[in-house]
Amino acid sequence: MADREPPASATPMGSVRAMARRCAICGKGVGVGMKVSHSNRRTKRIWAPNLQRVKVKVEGRSMRLRVCARCLRSGRVQRAV
């Protein structure tokens, strides 16, 4: 699986701005594809990442970011308490 590089605007060190359906740490976003019915009719659909709005420590201060569950589980971010 290709390593995802987050866009510069999504990284917590860069300019932080709201981005829809994108992880602020790894840059994971939506996946697109087709929903296929039993009769093989196809319609477009999306697979959204499991984003959680959490308070994390960034450069010594705490801020709220939208982070995917995988980054939380793997310890890529430090939760602010």
DANORTA-V535423 format. One record per pair of residues at least 24 apart in sequence whose ideal C-beta (glycine too) atoms are under 10 Angstrom apart, sorted by the first residue. I is the first residue (numbers start at 0). J is the second residue. If there is no record, write none. Layout:
# DANORTA-V535423
I_J + I_J
This chain:
# DANORTA-V535423
3_27 + 3_28 + 9_64 + 9_65 + 10_57 + 11_55 + 11_56 + 11_57 + 11_58 + 11_62 + 11_64 + 11_66 + 11_76 + 12_57 + 12_58 + 15_57 + 15_62 + 15_63 + 15_64 + 17_65 + 18_65 + 19_47 + 19_50 + 19_65 + 20_45 + 20_47 + 20_48 + 20_50 + 20_65 + 21_48 + 21_50 + 21_65 + 21_67 + 22_48 + 22_49 + 22_50 + 22_51 + 22_64 + 22_65 + 22_66 + 22_67 + 22_68 + 22_69 + 22_70 + 22_71 + 22_75 + 22_76 + 23_50 + 23_52 + 23_53 + 23_55 + 23_57 + 23_62 + 23_63 + 23_64 + 23_65 + 23_66 + 23_67 + 23_70 + 23_76 + 24_55 + 24_57 + 24_64 + 24_65 + 24_66 + 24_67 + 24_69 + 24_70 + 24_71 + 24_73 + 24_75 + 24_76 + 25_66 + 25_67 + 25_69 + 25_70 + 25_73 + 25_75 + 25_76 + 26_67 + 27_66 + 27_67 + 27_69 + 27_70 + 28_67 + 53_78 + 53_79 + 54_78 + 54_79 + 54_80 + 55_79 + 56_80
